[in-house]
């Protein structure tokens, strides 16, 4: 059986080994994680620069779109309106009844609304109204969020893309309630590294009567063009549960400042 002295030396060696390992991991976190976080914040600031509320108040875009309700296709004209205060309106018009989505300004008590299957504009499910921005052009709203309530953390990233996870922390709500609402507000924005243009936006929608069931939504942005100094994507594709729902081709864009 080892002597007391031998056990003491073994324990002392183990303590120093563990302490060195922890110090090594802490060093790695300081060396790598802090610069990555700083880089993400710097990237966010640069990407936001053209969309600052002092420069851009609203954007209106018109074009054509194909909507895919179920296995059908509906082609028509589309008008998109966004403001730096969070407001967003999508109006799709074809030979049938129009389709509309409205998101009120963040400070408004009005509910978000959406055209139902009967063609009526009705209040959207409350649990789908916590998202921070209109999906068809979220930049204006995302870059004007109150940083004392909304957090931005580094998400999944690659050599060509950097992801930022965004959520409202609801600090003024009870902890359990805040966790639920925060999850409902969570989105992920992915930016092209060279250009810093938003290329993908991911969020979750929920059925009318079930806030726990999630339908993953992904929006892709491409064909960016500079309009009055503001990068505008002229091609927007929305996918719901991996199936295309909207394919929008912008023809004209106006920037109001």
FENTAVEN-V917593 format. One record per residue. N is the residue number from 1. RES is the residue in one letter. PHI is phi in whole degrees, -180 to 180 (none if undefined). BURIAL is b if it has 9 or more other ideal C-beta (glycine too) atoms within 8 Angstrom, else e. D_LAST is the distance of its C-alpha to the last C-alpha in Angstrom with 2 decimals. Layout:
N:RES:PHI:BURIAL:D_LAST
N:RES:PHI:BURIAL:D_LAST
This chain:
1:X:none:e:82.20
2:X:-64:e:79.91
3:X:-75:e:80.71
4:X:-59:e:78.53
5:X:-64:e:77.68
6:X:-64:e:76.57
7:X:-62:b:74.30
8:X:-63:e:72.88
9:X:-65:e:72.08
10:X:-63:b:70.54
11:X:-64:e:68.30
12:X:-65:e:67.31
13:X:-63:e:66.45
14:X:-62:e:64.42
15:X:-62:e:62.49
16:X:-65:e:61.62
17:X:-64:e:60.69
18:X:-63:e:58.33
19:X:-62:e:56.79
20:X:-66:e:56.24
21:X:-63:e:54.66
22:X:-64:e:52.25
23:X:-65:e:51.45
24:X:-64:e:50.88
25:X:-67:e:48.44
26:X:-63:e:46.64
27:X:-63:e:46.43
28:X:-61:b:44.97
29:X:-63:b:42.30
30:X:-69:e:41.46
31:X:-70:e:41.60
32:X:-102:e:39.65
33:X:-69:b:37.62
34:X:-62:b:36.01
35:X:-61:e:34.72
36:X:-63:b:33.50
37:X:-63:b:31.58
38:X:-65:e:30.18
39:X:-64:e:29.23
40:X:-63:b:27.47
41:X:-65:b:25.44
42:X:-65:e:24.62
43:X:-62:b:23.66
44:X:-60:b:21.39
45:X:-64:e:19.55
46:X:-70:e:19.20
47:X:-65:b:18.12
48:X:-79:b:15.38
49:X:-51:e:14.00
50:X:-70:b:11.51
51:X:-106:b:10.17
52:X:-55:b:9.97
53:X:-57:e:8.22
54:X:-71:e:7.49
55:X:-104:b:5.56
56:X:-130:b:4.50
57:X:-94:e:4.93
58:X:-158:b:6.93
59:X:-136:b:8.92
60:X:-122:b:11.74
61:X:-129:b:14.82
62:X:-131:b:18.15
63:X:177:b:21.50
64:X:-117:b:25.02
65:X:-152:b:26.60
66:X:-116:b:30.05
67:X:-107:b:30.89
68:X:-121:b:34.12
69:X:-78:e:35.69
70:X:67:e:38.97
71:X:-96:e:40.71
72:X:-93:e:39.06
73:X:-128:e:36.18
74:X:-127:b:33.85
75:X:-109:e:31.61
76:X:-169:b:28.88
77:X:-99:b:25.29
78:X:-134:b:22.44
79:X:-126:b:18.98
80:X:-122:b:16.77
81:X:-132:b:13.82
82:X:-136:b:12.40
83:X:-131:b:10.32
84:X:-71:b:10.32
85:X:-91:b:13.00
86:X:101:b:15.31
87:X:-71:b:15.32
88:X:-150:b:16.42
89:X:-135:b:18.19
90:X:-117:b:20.47
91:X:-127:b:22.44
92:X:-111:b:25.30
93:X:-128:e:27.46
94:X:-138:b:30.80
95:X:-72:e:34.18
96:X:-100:e:34.81
97:X:-77:e:32.94
98:X:-70:b:29.16
99:X:-115:b:28.03
100:X:-135:b:25.13
101:X:-128:b:23.76
102:X:-130:b:21.56
103:X:-121:b:20.42
104:X:-73:b:19.48
105:X:-61:e:17.22
106:X:-59:e:19.19
107:X:-80:e:20.15
108:X:-82:e:21.46
109:X:-93:e:25.18
110:X:-71:e:24.88
111:X:-81:e:26.35
112:X:-76:b:24.87
113:X:-134:b:26.48
114:X:-156:b:27.83
115:X:-70:b:30.01
116:X:-88:e:33.62
117:X:-66:e:36.43
118:X:-90:e:37.43
119:X:90:e:34.09
120:X:-102:e:33.11
121:X:-82:e:29.84
122:X:-126:e:31.21
123:X:-64:e:30.25
124:X:-73:b:29.99
125:X:-56:b:32.54
126:X:-56:e:31.57
127:X:-76:e:32.15
128:X:-101:b:29.45
129:X:-108:b:26.70
130:X:-102:e:26.50
131:X:-67:b:24.54
132:X:-80:b:21.34
133:X:-160:b:19.01
134:X:-63:b:19.06
135:X:-67:b:21.30
136:X:-78:b:19.61
137:X:-164:b:16.52
138:X:-78:b:17.11
139:X:-57:b:15.11
140:X:-56:b:12.01
141:X:-77:b:14.64
142:X:-58:b:17.24
143:X:-80:b:15.45
144:X:-117:b:14.57
145:X:-68:b:18.17
146:X:-73:e:20.33
147:X:-69:e:22.64
148:X:-80:e:25.38
149:X:-115:b:25.82
150:X:-101:b:24.76
151:X:-106:e:26.78
152:X:-126:b:26.20
153:X:-127:e:29.43
154:X:-66:b:30.53
155:X:-107:b:31.55
156:X:-63:e:33.47
157:X:-139:e:32.73
158:X:-139:e:34.35
159:X:-69:e:34.51
160:X:-108:e:31.55
161:X:-145:b:29.51
162:X:-126:b:28.70
163:X:-105:b:28.34
164:X:-126:b:26.77
165:X:-94:b:28.09
166:X:-126:b:25.87
167:X:-157:b:27.30
168:X:-88:b:27.11
169:X:-85:b:30.26
170:X:49:b:30.62
171:X:-62:e:32.37
172:X:-89:e:32.99
173:X:-109:e:35.05
174:X:-55:e:38.71
175:X:-55:e:39.24
176:X:-67:e:40.48
177:X:-66:b:37.83
178:X:-61:b:35.08
179:X:-64:e:36.44
180:X:-67:b:36.25
181:X:-66:b:32.70
182:X:-62:b:31.56
183:X:-65:e:33.09
184:X:-68:b:31.33
185:X:-93:b:27.90
186:X:-74:b:28.69
187:X:-140:b:26.83
188:X:-128:b:27.15
189:X:-114:b:24.47
190:X:-119:b:25.83
191:X:-116:b:24.22
192:X:-68:b:25.65
193:X:-64:b:27.02
194:X:-65:e:26.55
195:X:-95:e:22.96
196:X:65:b:21.76
197:X:-82:b:20.26
198:X:-69:b:20.91
199:X:-113:b:23.95
200:X:-151:b:25.53
201:X:-134:b:24.82
202:X:-121:b:27.91
203:X:-155:b:28.55
204:X:-130:b:31.31
205:X:-103:e:31.66
206:X:-134:b:34.66
207:X:-58:e:36.92
208:X:-55:e:36.67
209:X:-109:e:39.81
210:X:-152:e:39.84
211:X:-77:e:37.36
212:X:-87:e:39.71
213:X:-83:e:39.73
214:X:-116:e:36.88
215:X:-115:b:35.48
216:X:-66:b:33.74
217:X:-122:b:30.49
218:X:-132:b:29.09
219:X:-121:b:25.97
220:X:-111:b:25.83
221:X:-123:b:22.85
222:X:-153:e:23.54
223:X:54:e:22.81
224:X:-71:b:19.56
225:X:-135:e:17.68
226:X:-85:e:14.89
227:X:-119:b:12.03
228:X:53:e:9.65
229:X:82:e:11.16
230:X:-113:b:10.82
231:X:-71:b:14.32
232:X:-123:b:14.82
233:X:-78:b:18.40
234:X:-95:b:19.90
235:X:-133:b:22.97
236:X:-133:b:23.17
237:X:-126:b:26.60
238:X:-109:b:27.54
239:X:-119:b:31.10
240:X:-118:b:32.94
241:X:52:e:36.25
242:X:70:e:36.18
243:X:-115:e:36.00
244:X:-63:e:33.11
245:X:-115:e:31.40
246:X:-140:b:28.36
247:X:-128:b:27.79
248:X:-111:b:24.43
249:X:-115:b:23.73
250:X:-79:b:20.20
251:X:-114:e:20.31
252:X:-139:e:16.83
253:X:-141:b:13.32
254:X:-127:e:9.96
255:X:-111:b:6.56
256:X:-110:e:3.79
257:X:-129:e:0.00
